[in-house]
Amino acid sequence: MDTTTKAVNPLFSIWTQPRATIQSIVERNYEYHVLVLTVLYGIVSTLEKAVTKNLGERFDLPLIVMVCLFVGPIGALISLFLGSILIRWVGSWIGGKASLAHIRAAIAWSGLPVVCTIVVFVIELILFGKELFMEEIPSISDSIPLLVTFVILSLVQVGAALWSFVLLIVTLAQVQSFTALKAFANLAIAAALVILSILIVVLVIGRFLH
């Protein structure tokens, strides 16, 4: 029996049956929830950046949240479309078979674990408010239960990010007709090209400025 037809609800099956799930999605409707997942992923990833950059030291909480709600989705959508082009181009060097639409579906659906951590951010915002976006969180030092809660929530976020990366490799491998190792190489080469391009641009700009 073909296992690719078994996925019933991709919101649940993607976690444990990523190959069958993404295959079912691209066969039935490759656009299914792609934009919604990407928008939500953009919000979450921008919130994560706001936390790591301690934006609460410089900006008020409402402004930080508004920026994440509006800028995050735009950045994520741009990254999705440009990233899929790059991944497909690089993948074609090593025998990749996927269309741009199928690669976009793989990218968007692999981000579901991270998207789910929006619940974590809501809890953190309720518990810590603006302190979440600051270098130090005074309420943690004053409360052991809050400290334990913060650590647990942080571990959930880390775990979700790692699982999303695993899902990206597996779903990309499926749509590209790759092994997992080959899919990882596809991503690694694409990332290396992005880094190299940024370095070249920085060096060129630096040379002109001097």
N, C-alpha and C positions, 0 to 999 in steps of 0.2 A: 504493500500500500504506500502511496506517495505521502510522506510526512509533511510536505509543504501545504497540504490542504487542511491540516488539523487545527490550525490556530483559529479560535473562535472570537475572543475578545483581545485584540492586540495590546490594550492598556494593561492587561494582566500577563498575557503569554510572552510578551517581549522580554520580561525579566528572566525567564527560565528557558524559553524556546526562541531565542532571537533569530536563528536561521529560518525556521519554519514560519515565524511571524512576519518577518520582512518579505519573505517570498510571497506569502499570502497577500500582503499589502500591495506589492508592486504588480501582482497579477490581477488583483481586483480593482484597486483604485490607488495609484501611486501618489496622489495628492492628498490622501486621507489624513487630516489633522496636521499636515506638514507645517503650514503657516502658523497655526495655533501653538504647536509645540515650540516652534522657533521663537515666536514672540515671548512666550513664557520663559523660555531658556534665556533670552536676552535680558529679561527683567532680573532673573535670579543671578546671572553671571555679573551683571552690573552692580547689584547689591553686594556681591562678594568683593568686587573691586573696591567699592566704596568703603567696605569694612577694612580691607587690607591697607588702603591708603589713608585711613583715619580721617575721612572727610568731615567727621563731626567736629574736628578741631577748628574747622574754618567755616562751616556752613550749618545752617539750621536744619533740623530733621525734616520738616515738610519739603524744603528745597531738595534735599538729598533723595527723598522718596519720589518726588515728581520727576527729577532727572532720570532716575532709574526706570520709571514707568514709561517715559517717552523716548529717551536716548537709547536705552537698552534694546528694545525691539528693532529699532532702525539699524543699529550696529549688527545685531544678530542676523537680520534678513540680508544685509549686504554680505556678511561673512558666509552665510549659507550659499548664496548664489556664486560669489567669487570662489569660495572654497571648493564647491562642487566642480567648477570648471577646472581648477588646478588639479584636483584629485583625479578627475577623469583623464586629463591630459597626461599626467604622470603615469597613471595606471595603464594607459594605452601603450606605453613603452614596454610594459612587462605582460602584455596580453589581456588587459582588462576589457570586459565586455559590456559593462553597465552604461546605460544612458544617463544624461545629466539628471533627469527626473528621478531615476532610481537611486542615484547617489544622494540626491537631496533627501529622499525618503529615508535612506539609511542613516544619514547624519541627524535628521530631525528626531527620528524614533530612538536613536541611541541616547539622546539627551533626556529621555523621560525620567530616569532616576534623579538627575539634577533638578528638573522641573518640579518634581515632587517635594524637593526641599524648600519650596516656597512656603510650605506649612511651617517649616522650622524657622524661617525668617519672621513669619508672623508671630510665632511664639516668642522669639528673641526680642522683637520690637515691643511686644506687650510687657515683657519682663525687664528689659534694659533700656528701652527708648533710645535716646541719642547716644547714650554711653556705648552702645554697640559699635558705633562708628568712631570711637575715640581710642587712643592708645592704651589708656587705662580704664578699667571698669570698676569704679569704687564699690558698687553694690555687691560685687563678687567677693571682695576682700572682707566685707562685713557679714557675709552669710554663706555658711558651708553648703546648705541645700542649693542655693543659687549657683555656687561654684560647680557643684556636681552636675547640676542641670546643664550649665553652659558647656562643660566638658563633653557630656553625652550628646548634646545637640551638635557640637563641633565634630565629633566622631561620626555622627550620622551624615553630616555634610561631606566629610572626607570619603567615607565609604560610598556615598552616592556618586561622587566625582570619579572614583576609581572604577565603579561598576559601569558608568556611562562610557568610559574609555574602552573597557572590555567589550561592551556592546557595539561600540563603533567599529572595532576591529572585526568582530564576528559578522555584523550586518553588512559591512563593506565587503568582506570576503564572500558573502553569499551573492550579493548583486553583481560583483565583479567576476564571479566564478574563480575565486582565489582560495588558497589555503590561508589560515590565520596569519602565518608568518609573512606571506606575500602581501596580505592586506596591511600588515604593520609596516612593511617596507614601502608600500604605496604612500602611507601617511607620513612616514619619516622623511622620505625624499621630498614630498610636497612641503613639509615644514622646513626642511633645510633650504629649499629654494626661497621660501618667504624670508627666512632669517638672512640669507645671503643677499637678497634684493634690498632689504632694509639696511644692511651694512654698507652696500655699495652706494645707496642714496645718501647715507650719513657721511661717508667719506667724500663723495662728490660735493655735497653742500659745504662740508668743512673746508675743502680745498678752495672753493670759491670765496668763502668768508675770509680766508687767510690771504 
